[in-house]
Amino acid sequence: MSLKQTASTILAKTAKSWKEEKQAQRLINATLKALGPTIAEQLATTGKAELPGIGMLRLQALPEKPARHPLTGNKIKVPAKHAIQFVADRKLKAAV
């Protein structure tokens, strides 16, 4: 189940009426939309973003490396780039 579905289920159970459930759903959608750019900004400035109770996202520098083109077999160089690495929280690891 995705994070959005889980949050929706929790709010649907706690909402007392259909109107409150719709308002809660709008709040969830707005929160999740705001979370993406916030995490991206934090990764860009500090190189890591902590998600309490879930884990941490951090940037990992990948150096330039040689490779082969899959169709022609020619040697090519894959440029250096950054990858996002997820490290799960200890409590999350223990739960799974």
CNS distance restraints for C-alpha pairs under 8 A (distance, minus, plus):
assign (resid   1 and name CA) (resid   5 and name CA) 6.17 0.50 0.50
assign (resid   1 and name CA) (resid   6 and name CA) 6.44 0.50 0.50
assign (resid   2 and name CA) (resid   6 and name CA) 6.18 0.50 0.50
assign (resid   3 and name CA) (resid   7 and name CA) 6.15 0.50 0.50
assign (resid   4 and name CA) (resid   8 and name CA) 6.09 0.50 0.50
assign (resid   4 and name CA) (resid  28 and name CA) 7.44 0.50 0.50
assign (resid   4 and name CA) (resid  29 and name CA) 7.92 0.50 0.50
assign (resid   4 and name CA) (resid  32 and name CA) 7.75 0.50 0.50
assign (resid   5 and name CA) (resid   9 and name CA) 6.10 0.50 0.50
assign (resid   6 and name CA) (resid  10 and name CA) 6.30 0.50 0.50
assign (resid   7 and name CA) (resid  11 and name CA) 6.19 0.50 0.50
assign (resid   7 and name CA) (resid  28 and name CA) 7.16 0.50 0.50
assign (resid   8 and name CA) (resid  12 and name CA) 5.93 0.50 0.50
assign (resid   8 and name CA) (resid  24 and name CA) 7.96 0.50 0.50
assign (resid   8 and name CA) (resid  25 and name CA) 6.41 0.50 0.50
assign (resid   8 and name CA) (resid  28 and name CA) 7.34 0.50 0.50
assign (resid   9 and name CA) (resid  13 and name CA) 6.28 0.50 0.50
assign (resid  10 and name CA) (resid  14 and name CA) 6.36 0.50 0.50
assign (resid  11 and name CA) (resid  15 and name CA) 5.79 0.50 0.50
assign (resid  11 and name CA) (resid  21 and name CA) 6.68 0.50 0.50
assign (resid  11 and name CA) (resid  24 and name CA) 6.38 0.50 0.50
assign (resid  11 and name CA) (resid  25 and name CA) 7.57 0.50 0.50
assign (resid  12 and name CA) (resid  21 and name CA) 5.62 0.50 0.50
assign (resid  12 and name CA) (resid  24 and name CA) 7.96 0.50 0.50
assign (resid  15 and name CA) (resid  20 and name CA) 5.55 0.50 0.50
assign (resid  15 and name CA) (resid  21 and name CA) 5.24 0.50 0.50
assign (resid  15 and name CA) (resid  24 and name CA) 7.71 0.50 0.50
assign (resid  16 and name CA) (resid  20 and name CA) 6.52 0.50 0.50
assign (resid  16 and name CA) (resid  21 and name CA) 7.47 0.50 0.50
assign (resid  17 and name CA) (resid  21 and name CA) 6.29 0.50 0.50
assign (resid  18 and name CA) (resid  22 and name CA) 6.25 0.50 0.50
assign (resid  19 and name CA) (resid  23 and name CA) 6.33 0.50 0.50
assign (resid  20 and name CA) (resid  24 and name CA) 6.04 0.50 0.50
assign (resid  21 and name CA) (resid  25 and name CA) 6.09 0.50 0.50
assign (resid  22 and name CA) (resid  26 and name CA) 6.29 0.50 0.50
assign (resid  23 and name CA) (resid  27 and name CA) 6.28 0.50 0.50
assign (resid  24 and name CA) (resid  28 and name CA) 6.23 0.50 0.50
assign (resid  25 and name CA) (resid  29 and name CA) 6.24 0.50 0.50
assign (resid  26 and name CA) (resid  30 and name CA) 6.15 0.50 0.50
assign (resid  27 and name CA) (resid  31 and name CA) 6.06 0.50 0.50
assign (resid  28 and name CA) (resid  32 and name CA) 6.16 0.50 0.50
assign (resid  29 and name CA) (resid  33 and name CA) 6.14 0.50 0.50
assign (resid  30 and name CA) (resid  34 and name CA) 6.17 0.50 0.50
assign (resid  31 and name CA) (resid  35 and name CA) 6.08 0.50 0.50
assign (resid  32 and name CA) (resid  36 and name CA) 6.83 0.50 0.50
assign (resid  33 and name CA) (resid  37 and name CA) 7.68 0.50 0.50
assign (resid  34 and name CA) (resid  38 and name CA) 6.42 0.50 0.50
assign (resid  35 and name CA) (resid  39 and name CA) 6.12 0.50 0.50
assign (resid  36 and name CA) (resid  40 and name CA) 6.21 0.50 0.50
assign (resid  37 and name CA) (resid  41 and name CA) 6.05 0.50 0.50
assign (resid  38 and name CA) (resid  42 and name CA) 6.21 0.50 0.50
assign (resid  39 and name CA) (resid  43 and name CA) 6.09 0.50 0.50
assign (resid  39 and name CA) (resid  49 and name CA) 6.16 0.50 0.50
assign (resid  40 and name CA) (resid  44 and name CA) 6.15 0.50 0.50
assign (resid  41 and name CA) (resid  45 and name CA) 6.24 0.50 0.50
assign (resid  42 and name CA) (resid  46 and name CA) 5.83 0.50 0.50
assign (resid  42 and name CA) (resid  47 and name CA) 6.97 0.50 0.50
assign (resid  42 and name CA) (resid  48 and name CA) 6.62 0.50 0.50
assign (resid  42 and name CA) (resid  49 and name CA) 5.90 0.50 0.50
assign (resid  43 and name CA) (resid  47 and name CA) 4.38 0.50 0.50
assign (resid  43 and name CA) (resid  48 and name CA) 4.87 0.50 0.50
assign (resid  43 and name CA) (resid  49 and name CA) 5.80 0.50 0.50
assign (resid  43 and name CA) (resid  57 and name CA) 7.80 0.50 0.50
assign (resid  43 and name CA) (resid  58 and name CA) 6.76 0.50 0.50
assign (resid  43 and name CA) (resid  59 and name CA) 6.88 0.50 0.50
assign (resid  47 and name CA) (resid  58 and name CA) 5.61 0.50 0.50
assign (resid  47 and name CA) (resid  59 and name CA) 5.30 0.50 0.50
assign (resid  48 and name CA) (resid  56 and name CA) 6.98 0.50 0.50
assign (resid  48 and name CA) (resid  57 and name CA) 5.49 0.50 0.50
assign (resid  48 and name CA) (resid  58 and name CA) 4.04 0.50 0.50
assign (resid  48 and name CA) (resid  59 and name CA) 6.29 0.50 0.50
assign (resid  49 and name CA) (resid  56 and name CA) 5.72 0.50 0.50
assign (resid  49 and name CA) (resid  57 and name CA) 5.10 0.50 0.50
assign (resid  49 and name CA) (resid  58 and name CA) 6.29 0.50 0.50
assign (resid  50 and name CA) (resid  55 and name CA) 6.25 0.50 0.50
assign (resid  50 and name CA) (resid  56 and name CA) 4.37 0.50 0.50
assign (resid  50 and name CA) (resid  57 and name CA) 6.30 0.50 0.50
assign (resid  51 and name CA) (resid  55 and name CA) 5.24 0.50 0.50
assign (resid  51 and name CA) (resid  56 and name CA) 5.62 0.50 0.50
assign (resid  51 and name CA) (resid  57 and name CA) 7.76 0.50 0.50
assign (resid  52 and name CA) (resid  56 and name CA) 7.95 0.50 0.50
assign (resid  53 and name CA) (resid  89 and name CA) 6.23 0.50 0.50
assign (resid  53 and name CA) (resid  91 and name CA) 7.06 0.50 0.50
assign (resid  53 and name CA) (resid  92 and name CA) 7.00 0.50 0.50
assign (resid  54 and name CA) (resid  88 and name CA) 6.12 0.50 0.50
assign (resid  54 and name CA) (resid  89 and name CA) 5.37 0.50 0.50
assign (resid  54 and name CA) (resid  92 and name CA) 6.20 0.50 0.50
assign (resid  55 and name CA) (resid  86 and name CA) 7.04 0.50 0.50
assign (resid  55 and name CA) (resid  87 and name CA) 5.53 0.50 0.50
assign (resid  55 and name CA) (resid  88 and name CA) 4.19 0.50 0.50
assign (resid  55 and name CA) (resid  89 and name CA) 4.20 0.50 0.50
assign (resid  55 and name CA) (resid  92 and name CA) 7.78 0.50 0.50
assign (resid  56 and name CA) (resid  86 and name CA) 5.77 0.50 0.50
assign (resid  56 and name CA) (resid  87 and name CA) 5.21 0.50 0.50
assign (resid  56 and name CA) (resid  88 and name CA) 6.46 0.50 0.50
assign (resid  56 and name CA) (resid  89 and name CA) 7.25 0.50 0.50
assign (resid  57 and name CA) (resid  84 and name CA) 6.45 0.50 0.50
assign (resid  57 and name CA) (resid  85 and name CA) 5.62 0.50 0.50
assign (resid  57 and name CA) (resid  86 and name CA) 4.62 0.50 0.50
assign (resid  57 and name CA) (resid  87 and name CA) 6.40 0.50 0.50
assign (resid  58 and name CA) (resid  84 and name CA) 5.65 0.50 0.50
assign (resid  58 and name CA) (resid  85 and name CA) 5.30 0.50 0.50
assign (resid  58 and name CA) (resid  86 and name CA) 6.57 0.50 0.50
assign (resid  59 and name CA) (resid  82 and name CA) 6.24 0.50 0.50
assign (resid  59 and name CA) (resid  83 and name CA) 5.72 0.50 0.50
assign (resid  59 and name CA) (resid  84 and name CA) 4.76 0.50 0.50
assign (resid  59 and name CA) (resid  85 and name CA) 6.11 0.50 0.50
assign (resid  60 and name CA) (resid  82 and name CA) 5.53 0.50 0.50
assign (resid  60 and name CA) (resid  83 and name CA) 5.18 0.50 0.50
assign (resid  60 and name CA) (resid  84 and name CA) 6.10 0.50 0.50
assign (resid  60 and name CA) (resid  85 and name CA) 6.46 0.50 0.50
assign (resid  61 and name CA) (resid  80 and name CA) 7.57 0.50 0.50
assign (resid  61 and name CA) (resid  81 and name CA) 6.16 0.50 0.50
assign (resid  61 and name CA) (resid  82 and name CA) 4.60 0.50 0.50
assign (resid  61 and name CA) (resid  83 and name CA) 6.49 0.50 0.50
assign (resid  62 and name CA) (resid  80 and name CA) 5.59 0.50 0.50
assign (resid  62 and name CA) (resid  81 and name CA) 5.29 0.50 0.50
assign (resid  62 and name CA) (resid  82 and name CA) 5.64 0.50 0.50
assign (resid  62 and name CA) (resid  83 and name CA) 6.97 0.50 0.50
assign (resid  63 and name CA) (resid  79 and name CA) 7.28 0.50 0.50
assign (resid  63 and name CA) (resid  80 and name CA) 4.49 0.50 0.50
assign (resid  63 and name CA) (resid  81 and name CA) 6.69 0.50 0.50
assign (resid  64 and name CA) (resid  77 and name CA) 6.82 0.50 0.50
assign (resid  64 and name CA) (resid  78 and name CA) 5.60 0.50 0.50
assign (resid  64 and name CA) (resid  79 and name CA) 4.66 0.50 0.50
assign (resid  64 and name CA) (resid  80 and name CA) 4.10 0.50 0.50
assign (resid  64 and name CA) (resid  81 and name CA) 7.57 0.50 0.50
assign (resid  65 and name CA) (resid  77 and name CA) 5.72 0.50 0.50
assign (resid  65 and name CA) (resid  78 and name CA) 5.32 0.50 0.50
assign (resid  65 and name CA) (resid  79 and name CA) 6.87 0.50 0.50
assign (resid  65 and name CA) (resid  80 and name CA) 7.44 0.50 0.50
assign (resid  66 and name CA) (resid  75 and name CA) 6.99 0.50 0.50
assign (resid  66 and name CA) (resid  76 and name CA) 5.93 0.50 0.50
assign (resid  66 and name CA) (resid  77 and name CA) 4.53 0.50 0.50
assign (resid  66 and name CA) (resid  78 and name CA) 6.07 0.50 0.50
assign (resid  67 and name CA) (resid  75 and name CA) 5.82 0.50 0.50
assign (resid  67 and name CA) (resid  76 and name CA) 5.34 0.50 0.50
assign (resid  67 and name CA) (resid  77 and name CA) 5.87 0.50 0.50
assign (resid  67 and name CA) (resid  78 and name CA) 6.59 0.50 0.50
assign (resid  68 and name CA) (resid  73 and name CA) 5.36 0.50 0.50
assign (resid  68 and name CA) (resid  74 and name CA) 5.48 0.50 0.50
assign (resid  68 and name CA) (resid  75 and name CA) 4.54 0.50 0.50
assign (resid  68 and name CA) (resid  76 and name CA) 5.61 0.50 0.50
assign (resid  69 and name CA) (resid  73 and name CA) 4.88 0.50 0.50
assign (resid  69 and name CA) (resid  74 and name CA) 5.34 0.50 0.50
assign (resid  69 and name CA) (resid  75 and name CA) 6.33 0.50 0.50
assign (resid  69 and name CA) (resid  76 and name CA) 6.46 0.50 0.50
assign (resid  88 and name CA) (resid  92 and name CA) 6.41 0.50 0.50
assign (resid  88 and name CA) (resid  93 and name CA) 6.41 0.50 0.50
assign (resid  89 and name CA) (resid  93 and name CA) 6.28 0.50 0.50
assign (resid  90 and name CA) (resid  94 and name CA) 6.18 0.50 0.50
assign (resid  91 and name CA) (resid  95 and name CA) 6.18 0.50 0.50
assign (resid  92 and name CA) (resid  96 and name CA) 6.39 0.50 0.50
